[in-house]
Amino acid sequence: MKFTSCCLCLAFASVALSGCSTARTASPVEAPGGAETGTTQLLEAGAAVLQDKPPIDALNAYLDGFHFYNGHPDIQMEAHHYCAILNQDVIQCVIYDGSTRGAKIMGIEYIIDEKLFANLPTKEKAMWHSHGYEVSSGQLVAPGIPAPAEHALMKRLVRTYGKTWHTWHTDQDKTLPVGVPQLMMGFTADGQANPAMVEQRNRRLGIDAAKSKAQRGDIAIPAPDPQANGWQRGEVIQLVDPTGTHLHRPATATPKESNSRSSR
């Protein structure tokens, strides 16, 4: 199926996403600051009515998956991707820590087709992660769209690679975007993702993990480019934070309960 066909499916599905019954996930932190004044609320309402927002309107695909810090595979979190499909081979996503109006922008992810990835320099490839396992395992989902549309999307995503940077570390209880951006990765094999974290997400969204995995059994999973997923070879590429404000939770930490909160 052409990627453009998937785009059409998701464009129609986005109408349902705005008011569907998919459970919402609240942000784990509250940003400091005073309540909006009447003037601010008036400006916000006026902007909503009067201003066009083509780049925002293009974010019509919602994907839910998991990330971990490059070099720290035990520090994991759920990631809500709101994506715009630029063309047949390139997708760009804004990543949030929840799916409510108050969700914080955690970062961005660029997704490219395997053909484009093959032409990247070797050192560049190490910063990208493959999506094959995320698709085959059922970890990557597109909540709220019909099964055939999700299947078509996953069939395409299985041959893509993502480059992800998180800029607001709310999983570390950071109430402001302090510290430096951190390179993130995706899981590539069983036993890597915290099962409790995955179960929390599946239960909240009403996902039958076994059924989802079985439905994708006909999707051919390509072997990832050997230069991708650099963390597996010990190639830890990460920005150094001179401020020391970016602190990882202990490896023994359990999935944040705030990630399991849901609201309609």
WOTA-V562571 format. One record per residue. N is the residue number from 1. RES is the residue in one small letter. SS is DSSP state (@ for helix, = for strand, . for the rest). NEAR is the number of other ideal C-beta (glycine too) atoms within 10 Angstrom. Layout:
BEGIN
n=(N;N)
res=(RES;RES)
ss=(SS;SS)
near=(NEAR;NEAR)
END
This chain:
BEGIN
n=(1;2;3;4;5;6;7;8;9;10;11;12;13;14;15;16;17;18;19;20;21;22;23;24;25;26;27;28;29;30;31;32;33;34;35;36;37;38;39;40;41;42;43;44;45;46;47;48;49;50;51;52;53;54;55;56;57;58;59;60;61;62;63;64;65;66;67;68;69;70;71;72;73;74;75;76;77;78;79;80;81;82;83;84;85;86;87;88;89;90;91;92;93;94;95;96;97;98;99;100;101;102;103;104;105;106;107;108;109;110;111;112;113;114;115;116;117;118;119;120;121;122;123;124;125;126;127;128;129;130;131;132;133;134;135;136;137;138;139;140;141;142;143;144;145;146;147;148;149;150;151;152;153;154;155;156;157;158;159;160;161;162;163;164;165;166;167;168;169;170;171;172;173;174;175;176;177;178;179;180;181;182;183;184;185;186;187;188;189;190;191;192;193;194;195;196;197;198;199;200;201;202;203;204;205;206;207;208;209;210;211;212;213;214;215;216;217;218;219;220;221;222;223;224;225;226;227;228;229;230;231;232;233;234;235;236;237;238;239;240;241;242;243;244;245;246;247;248;249;250;251;252;253;254;255;256;257;258;259;260;261;262;263;264)
res=(m;k;f;t;s;c;c;l;c;l;a;f;a;s;v;a;l;s;g;c;s;t;a;r;t;a;s;p;v;e;a;p;g;g;a;e;t;g;t;t;q;l;l;e;a;g;a;a;v;l;q;d;k;p;p;i;d;a;l;n;a;y;l;d;g;f;h;f;y;n;g;h;p;d;i;q;m;e;a;h;h;y;c;a;i;l;n;q;d;v;i;q;c;v;i;y;d;g;s;t;r;g;a;k;i;m;g;i;e;y;i;i;d;e;k;l;f;a;n;l;p;t;k;e;k;a;m;w;h;s;h;g;y;e;v;s;s;g;q;l;v;a;p;g;i;p;a;p;a;e;h;a;l;m;k;r;l;v;r;t;y;g;k;t;w;h;t;w;h;t;d;q;d;k;t;l;p;v;g;v;p;q;l;m;m;g;f;t;a;d;g;q;a;n;p;a;m;v;e;q;r;n;r;r;l;g;i;d;a;a;k;s;k;a;q;r;g;d;i;a;i;p;a;p;d;p;q;a;n;g;w;q;r;g;e;v;i;q;l;v;d;p;t;g;t;h;l;h;r;p;a;t;a;t;p;k;e;s;n;s;r;s;s;r)
ss=(.;.;@;@;@;@;@;@;@;@;@;@;@;@;@;@;@;.;.;.;.;.;.;=;=;.;.;.;.;.;.;.;.;.;.;.;.;@;@;@;@;@;@;@;@;@;@;@;@;@;.;.;.;@;@;@;@;.;.;.;=;=;=;=;=;=;=;=;=;.;.;=;=;=;=;=;=;=;=;=;=;=;=;=;=;.;.;.;.;=;=;=;=;=;=;=;.;.;.;.;.;.;.;.;=;=;=;=;=;=;=;=;=;@;@;@;@;@;.;.;.;@;@;@;@;.;.;.;=;=;.;@;@;@;@;@;@;.;.;.;=;.;.;.;.;.;@;@;@;@;@;@;@;@;@;@;@;.;.;=;=;=;=;=;=;=;.;.;.;@;@;@;.;.;.;.;.;.;.;.;.;=;=;=;=;.;.;.;.;.;.;.;.;.;@;@;@;@;@;@;@;@;@;@;@;.;.;.;@;@;@;@;@;@;@;.;.;.;.;.;.;.;.;.;.;.;.;.;.;@;@;@;@;.;.;.;.;.;.;.;.;.;.;.;.;.;.;.;.;.;.;.;.;.;.;.;@;@;@;@;.;=;=;.)
near=(12;10;19;11;13;23;20;12;21;22;13;13;21;18;10;13;18;8;8;14;8;19;17;16;25;19;22;23;21;11;13;7;8;6;6;11;9;7;8;11;11;11;12;11;10;10;10;9;7;7;8;7;10;7;10;12;10;15;17;19;24;23;24;22;23;20;26;21;23;22;17;17;16;14;20;23;23;24;24;22;25;20;20;18;23;14;10;13;16;15;23;17;23;18;25;22;28;23;22;16;8;12;20;21;15;29;22;16;24;15;23;20;18;18;10;12;23;12;9;18;8;10;11;13;20;21;23;26;28;25;27;23;21;23;24;17;20;20;23;25;22;26;20;20;23;13;11;11;19;23;19;21;26;23;17;22;23;21;18;21;25;25;20;25;18;26;15;23;28;26;25;21;12;18;14;14;16;13;20;15;18;24;23;26;27;25;23;19;9;9;6;17;20;17;11;11;18;20;14;21;23;17;13;19;17;10;18;11;17;9;11;19;14;11;16;19;7;8;16;9;15;11;7;19;16;10;18;24;23;22;22;15;10;7;15;13;13;16;12;6;14;8;8;7;13;19;11;15;17;7;9;6;13;10;19;20;9;16;21;18;17;17;10;7)
END
